[in-house]
Each structure stands twice: as structure tokens, then as C-alpha cells.
Amino acid sequence: MQFFTDTNIPIAYTVIHDKWHENAIKFFKKHEKDNIFWSNLVKKEYDEKLGDIIDEVTNFLETSEDLLNINNKDFINYYDFEKYLLKRTGECNLDRTKKQKILEHFWEKYGFSEGISGIISSKFSVFINYFELIYYTRESRLENILILHDCGLNNYLKYLDYAKKLYKWGVHKPDCKIVIDAHDCGKNHDDLIFISADKKMIEKILNHNTNFLSITEFRSCN
């Protein structure tokens, strides 16, 4: 099989608090012998989004570390620990569910049953370096997993009629360009399937009679 991936799939693989993270790991493992493509535009969007995500996560982790260092507080269990940090990191630009997943990962990694403030603080400092390393390691792995379909950043101009149709159907312009990249890739690779976790975008396309691209929601690939 051959696939062309939307940006949300490599992001999900890289970011462990992404809701599609486990699915992305399973997908890449299941299809490790298949060709999986991305384009210059997808890679550029991935780099930009990942940079923003790392900034948000780093801010949350460093703020949490400061709180743990300043306030010499013991925690009777994980929920006491989580409640304490979530209540005091409201200004960090990361949604609550993602914060919870990061904190759960920390607690489970070091096998805490209760949290002694001195131990928690020292382990959290180590965890920050470990957590950021995960992102950069997965980012590096993607270079070996994904095949670049080198069609440039303005490939959609070659298929402007398709792009206009997609835009008319309600597909946002950045997504239109990525779909067109997948179409271009499919012209060179038979039976290519474009995959995306963006259910709404897929529905907008599949609601119309189009045969220029085989497209599947990421959920159904696992």
C-alpha cells in the first residue's frame, strides 16, 4: 500500500499528548514496509506546528517546575499533585487535557504512589529534558519513515481548477494545497491513499462526486 499523509499524522506521532498519538504509532508500525509520502508543504507545516507545540509545552513544564521548587509541598496521591499544578498553570497556553496527559506521563514514569516535594522537584527537572528529547527523537525518525514528494510549495497552481472546487466545497485554503499535493503524488504512485485525522475536511470532500483522489479518515487505517 501507498499513503500520503496530512500534517496531523506526523504531528500525532511526534507529540505524546496528542489524542491520535497511539494510533499514529500503530499506523507507522503496521505500514513500516509500505511507502508513506509527505510533501514540502506538509513538512513545512509540520515544522511550524511542532515548534509552536514545543514552546507551549516547555512553558507549561518550566512553570510547573518553578511552582514545585518554590512551594515545598507534599502530595498524598497523583490527583492531589495534578489538581495543584492545573489550578496554578491556567495562564499557560496548553489545554487542560494535554496538561493532564503530560503530568500523568511524569507520575507513571517515576512510579510515584505519593509525592514527596524534594523528590518530585528533582525528578521534574530531569523529566523536562527527557520530554523535549522525545519530540526531537521522533522528529528525527520521521526523516527515515516518510518519503518526500518534492513538488514545491506552490504545486496547487498546476491544479488550480481542483483547488477552486475544494475551496468552493468549504475546504480551507491550506488544506486545499495539501490535498492537491496528494493528488500530484498519486499521479506518480498507483493506488495512493490520502489519510488525514481531519474528519470534517474529509466529509466535505467525500460529499461531492470526485474521483481525482482516494481519501480515507485516519481512524479507519488502524
VMD Tcl script that draws the C-alpha trace (Angstrom):
set ca {
  {0.00 0.00 0.00}
  {1.00 3.60 -0.52}
  {-0.10 6.61 1.53}
  {0.16 10.37 1.51}
  {-0.15 11.86 4.97}
  {-1.74 15.08 6.14}
  {0.20 17.15 8.70}
  {-1.85 15.92 11.65}
  {-0.48 12.35 11.38}
  {3.26 13.10 11.80}
  {2.34 15.64 14.50}
  {0.39 12.93 16.34}
  {3.35 10.55 16.05}
  {5.76 13.13 17.47}
  {3.63 14.62 20.26}
  {2.85 12.16 23.05}
  {-0.05 14.22 24.43}
  {-1.80 14.36 21.02}
  {-5.11 12.47 21.07}
  {-4.06 10.49 17.98}
  {-0.60 9.63 19.31}
  {-1.14 5.91 19.98}
  {-2.96 5.49 16.68}
  {-0.09 7.15 14.82}
  {2.48 4.85 16.40}
  {0.38 1.80 15.46}
  {-0.12 3.09 11.93}
  {3.58 3.65 11.20}
  {4.46 0.28 12.72}
  {1.74 -1.52 10.77}
  {2.85 0.07 7.49}
  {6.61 0.13 8.02}
  {7.11 -1.77 4.74}
  {4.78 0.49 2.77}
  {5.57 3.82 1.13}
  {4.31 6.80 3.12}
  {4.76 10.21 1.50}
  {4.59 13.82 2.58}
  {5.27 16.98 0.58}
  {7.34 20.13 1.04}
  {4.21 21.91 2.23}
  {3.27 19.22 4.75}
  {6.82 19.16 6.09}
  {6.89 22.96 6.38}
  {3.55 23.00 8.21}
  {4.75 20.17 10.46}
  {7.93 22.06 11.41}
  {5.97 25.22 12.21}
  {3.28 23.46 14.25}
  {5.79 21.36 16.14}
  {7.77 24.47 17.04}
  {4.64 26.10 18.47}
  {3.73 22.96 20.40}
  {7.21 22.62 21.90}
  {7.08 26.27 23.01}
  {3.71 25.72 24.71}
  {4.83 22.51 26.41}
  {8.14 23.98 27.55}
  {6.34 26.96 29.06}
  {3.97 24.66 30.95}
  {6.77 22.37 32.17}
  {9.02 25.22 33.29}
  {6.14 26.97 35.05}
  {5.26 23.72 36.81}
  {8.88 23.20 37.81}
  {9.05 26.70 39.31}
  {5.88 26.04 41.33}
  {7.27 22.76 42.64}
  {10.57 24.36 43.59}
  {9.08 27.43 45.26}
  {6.32 25.64 47.18}
  {7.65 22.89 49.42}
  {4.50 20.77 49.20}
  {4.00 17.02 49.59}
  {1.20 15.30 47.67}
  {-0.84 12.40 49.04}
  {-1.55 10.98 45.57}
  {-1.47 11.81 41.87}
  {-4.80 13.67 41.90}
  {-3.55 15.99 44.63}
  {-0.44 16.67 42.51}
  {-2.47 17.22 39.32}
  {-5.02 19.50 41.00}
  {-2.28 21.63 42.50}
  {-0.49 22.25 39.18}
  {-3.57 22.60 36.96}
  {-5.00 25.24 39.29}
  {-1.80 27.31 39.13}
  {-0.90 26.98 35.42}
  {-4.10 28.43 33.97}
  {-2.16 31.12 32.08}
  {-0.09 28.54 30.18}
  {-1.33 28.24 26.60}
  {-1.96 24.49 26.66}
  {-5.38 22.95 27.12}
  {-6.27 21.07 30.30}
  {-6.46 17.61 28.74}
  {-2.95 17.90 27.31}
  {-1.59 19.14 30.63}
  {-3.17 16.16 32.35}
  {-1.64 13.70 29.90}
  {1.83 15.20 30.41}
  {1.50 15.11 34.19}
  {0.20 11.53 34.10}
  {3.19 10.54 31.97}
  {5.55 12.10 34.51}
  {3.91 10.41 37.51}
  {3.83 6.97 35.85}
  {7.38 7.23 34.51}
  {8.84 7.56 38.01}
  {6.36 5.22 39.67}
  {5.16 7.59 42.38}
  {2.46 6.49 44.81}
  {2.76 9.69 46.79}
  {4.78 12.81 46.10}
  {7.48 13.98 48.48}
  {8.23 17.58 47.46}
  {12.04 17.24 47.30}
  {11.92 14.09 45.17}
  {9.15 15.43 42.93}
  {11.09 18.64 42.23}
  {14.35 16.88 41.37}
  {12.66 14.34 39.10}
  {10.62 17.01 37.33}
  {13.78 18.85 36.31}
  {15.09 15.65 34.70}
  {11.69 14.99 33.13}
  {11.72 18.30 31.24}
  {14.90 17.33 29.39}
  {13.58 13.82 28.77}
  {10.23 15.09 27.50}
  {11.72 17.52 25.00}
  {14.13 14.81 23.80}
  {11.13 12.62 22.90}
  {9.93 15.23 20.43}
  {13.29 15.70 18.74}
  {13.93 11.93 18.59}
  {10.57 11.27 16.92}
  {11.09 14.22 14.58}
  {14.40 12.69 13.50}
  {12.82 9.26 12.97}
  {10.24 10.74 10.61}
  {13.03 11.68 8.22}
  {13.61 7.94 7.74}
  {9.95 6.94 7.77}
  {8.40 9.47 5.39}
  {9.33 9.89 1.74}
  {9.41 13.44 0.43}
  {7.28 14.03 -2.65}
  {9.24 17.05 -3.84}
  {6.59 19.09 -5.65}
  {7.48 22.51 -4.25}
  {5.36 24.85 -2.15}
  {3.13 26.18 -4.96}
  {2.16 22.88 -6.56}
  {-1.55 23.72 -6.30}
  {-1.14 26.32 -9.06}
  {-0.78 23.44 -11.55}
  {-4.19 22.17 -10.47}
  {-5.99 25.43 -9.88}
  {-9.34 24.04 -11.09}
  {-9.23 21.29 -8.43}
  {-8.12 23.79 -5.81}
  {-11.05 26.12 -6.63}
  {-13.50 23.22 -6.36}
  {-12.15 22.21 -2.98}
  {-12.32 25.79 -1.73}
  {-15.90 26.06 -3.01}
  {-16.78 22.90 -1.10}
  {-15.62 24.54 2.13}
  {-12.11 23.10 2.40}
  {-9.76 25.70 3.88}
  {-7.03 27.02 1.59}
  {-4.03 25.43 3.41}
  {-5.84 22.06 3.35}
  {-6.68 22.53 -0.34}
  {-2.99 22.84 -1.13}
  {-2.12 19.67 0.79}
  {-4.91 17.70 -0.89}
  {-3.58 18.86 -4.26}
  {-0.08 17.70 -3.27}
  {-1.57 14.27 -2.52}
  {-3.26 14.29 -5.94}
  {0.04 15.13 -7.63}
  {1.79 12.36 -5.71}
  {-0.96 9.92 -6.70}
  {-0.29 10.59 -10.39}
  {3.17 9.09 -9.90}
  {2.28 6.32 -7.44}
  {-0.61 3.97 -8.19}
  {-3.35 3.32 -5.64}
  {-2.16 6.10 -3.33}
  {-4.42 6.84 -0.36}
  {-4.51 10.28 1.24}
  {-5.00 9.98 5.02}
  {-5.98 12.68 7.49}
  {-7.35 12.88 11.03}
  {-9.43 15.88 9.95}
  {-12.86 14.21 9.73}
  {-14.68 17.41 8.78}
  {-12.36 18.09 5.86}
  {-12.74 14.54 4.57}
  {-16.53 14.72 4.79}
  {-16.56 17.97 2.80}
  {-14.63 16.27 0.01}
  {-16.48 12.96 0.04}
  {-19.86 14.71 -0.03}
  {-19.09 15.53 -3.65}
  {-18.60 13.31 -6.66}
  {-14.83 13.37 -7.03}
  {-12.54 10.70 -8.40}
  {-9.29 12.62 -8.52}
  {-8.07 11.29 -5.16}
  {-8.56 8.27 -2.91}
  {-9.05 9.64 0.60}
  {-9.56 7.90 3.96}
  {-10.07 9.11 7.51}
  {-7.10 8.17 9.70}
  {-9.33 6.41 12.25}
  {-10.17 3.68 9.73}
  {-6.49 2.95 8.99}
  {-5.84 1.41 12.42}
}
mol new
graphics top color blue
foreach p $ca { graphics top sphere $p radius 0.5 }
foreach p [lrange $ca 0 end-1] q [lrange $ca 1 end] { graphics top cylinder $p $q radius 0.2 }
display resetview
